[in-house]
Amino acid sequence: MNPTFAYAIAVGIAAATLYGIARTLGRRDAENDEVAFGPPCEIQVLSRTQLGRGRTLVVVEVEGKRLLLGSTSSEWTALADLGPVGATVAVSNDPFGPIDAELARAIQASRSKRSNN
């Protein structure tokens, strides 16, 4: 057997092993920092609203939580944690009521953080 061929096979096997280890260790459970086996969690898009060219608000459900995400043409941002899926939400004619409440809470938290410093 040609030594170059043997080295190529050894490098290929080492690369495949390192790739498998990296994929396994890359998927961790956030709660207890353990390796998560099995299929990844499912993300469901509950609502999507276009705010203009390349700007969107999206409400998603993932791992029993609802999240408000904002996207532009270049990035995604988590804007708010809307709470657990089973939580009751007050019905209102104002579709932006929950968003306004979350923004008011964030502003209040920011003000209190500045006053403590």
C-alpha positions as CSV (number, residue, x, y, z in Angstrom):
1,M,0.0,0.0,0.0
2,N,1.3,3.4,-0.9
3,P,2.2,5.5,2.2
4,T,0.5,8.6,0.7
5,F,-2.7,6.8,0.3
6,A,-2.6,5.5,3.9
7,Y,-2.0,9.0,5.2
8,A,-4.9,10.3,3.2
9,I,-7.2,7.7,4.6
10,A,-6.0,8.4,8.2
11,V,-6.5,12.2,7.7
12,G,-10.0,11.5,6.3
13,I,-11.0,9.4,9.2
14,A,-9.6,11.9,11.7
15,A,-11.5,14.7,10.0
16,A,-14.8,12.7,10.0
17,T,-14.3,11.9,13.8
18,L,-13.6,15.6,14.7
19,Y,-16.6,16.7,12.6
20,G,-18.9,14.2,14.5
21,I,-17.6,15.3,17.9
22,A,-18.1,19.0,17.0
23,R,-21.7,18.4,15.8
24,T,-22.5,16.4,19.0
25,L,-21.0,18.9,21.4
26,G,-22.4,21.9,19.4
27,R,-26.0,20.8,20.4
28,R,-26.4,21.4,24.1
29,D,-29.5,21.6,26.3
30,A,-29.6,25.2,27.6
31,E,-31.1,24.2,31.0
32,N,-28.6,21.7,32.3
33,D,-25.8,22.1,29.7
34,E,-26.0,18.5,28.6
35,V,-25.5,17.2,25.1
36,A,-28.9,17.1,23.3
37,F,-29.5,14.0,21.3
38,G,-32.4,13.5,18.8
39,P,-34.0,15.9,16.5
40,P,-33.7,19.7,17.2
41,C,-36.7,21.4,18.7
42,E,-39.4,22.6,16.3
43,I,-40.0,26.3,15.7
44,Q,-43.5,27.3,14.7
45,V,-44.2,30.7,13.1
46,L,-47.5,32.0,14.7
47,S,-47.7,35.5,13.1
48,R,-45.7,37.6,10.6
49,T,-46.1,41.3,9.9
50,Q,-44.3,43.3,7.3
51,L,-43.2,46.7,8.6
52,G,-41.7,48.0,5.4
53,R,-39.2,47.0,2.8
54,G,-37.0,44.3,4.4
55,R,-38.4,44.7,7.9
56,T,-40.6,42.1,9.6
57,L,-42.0,41.3,13.1
58,V,-42.5,37.6,13.7
59,V,-44.1,35.8,16.7
60,V,-42.7,32.3,17.0
61,E,-43.3,29.4,19.4
62,V,-40.2,27.4,20.4
63,E,-39.8,25.0,23.4
64,G,-43.0,26.1,25.0
65,K,-42.3,29.8,24.8
66,R,-43.6,32.6,22.5
67,L,-40.9,35.0,21.3
68,L,-41.2,38.3,19.3
69,L,-38.5,38.5,16.7
70,G,-37.6,41.4,14.5
71,S,-35.8,40.9,11.2
72,T,-34.2,43.2,8.7
73,S,-32.5,42.4,5.4
74,S,-29.2,41.7,7.3
75,E,-30.1,40.3,10.8
76,W,-32.6,38.8,13.2
77,T,-33.1,40.2,16.7
78,A,-35.0,38.8,19.7
79,L,-37.2,41.7,20.8
80,A,-39.3,40.2,23.6
81,D,-40.2,37.0,25.5
82,L,-44.0,36.9,25.3
83,G,-44.2,34.1,28.0
84,P,-45.2,30.5,28.0
85,V,-47.6,29.1,25.4
86,G,-50.3,28.3,27.8
87,A,-50.5,31.8,29.3
88,T,-53.7,33.6,28.9
89,V,-53.5,36.8,26.9
90,A,-56.0,39.6,27.4
91,V,-58.0,40.2,24.2
92,S,-57.8,43.8,23.0
93,N,-58.6,45.8,19.9
94,D,-55.1,47.2,19.9
95,P,-52.8,44.7,18.1
96,F,-49.7,46.5,19.4
97,G,-50.8,46.4,23.1
98,P,-48.5,43.6,24.1
99,I,-45.6,45.1,22.2
100,D,-46.2,48.5,23.9
101,A,-46.3,46.8,27.3
102,E,-43.1,45.0,26.7
103,L,-41.3,48.1,25.5
104,A,-42.6,50.1,28.5
105,R,-41.2,47.3,30.8
106,A,-37.8,47.4,29.0
107,I,-37.7,51.2,29.3
108,Q,-38.5,51.1,33.0
109,A,-35.8,48.4,33.6
110,S,-33.3,50.5,31.7
111,R,-34.1,53.6,33.8
112,S,-33.9,51.7,37.0
113,K,-30.5,50.2,35.9
114,R,-29.2,53.7,35.2
115,S,-30.4,55.1,38.5
116,N,-28.6,52.3,40.4
117,N,-25.3,53.1,38.8
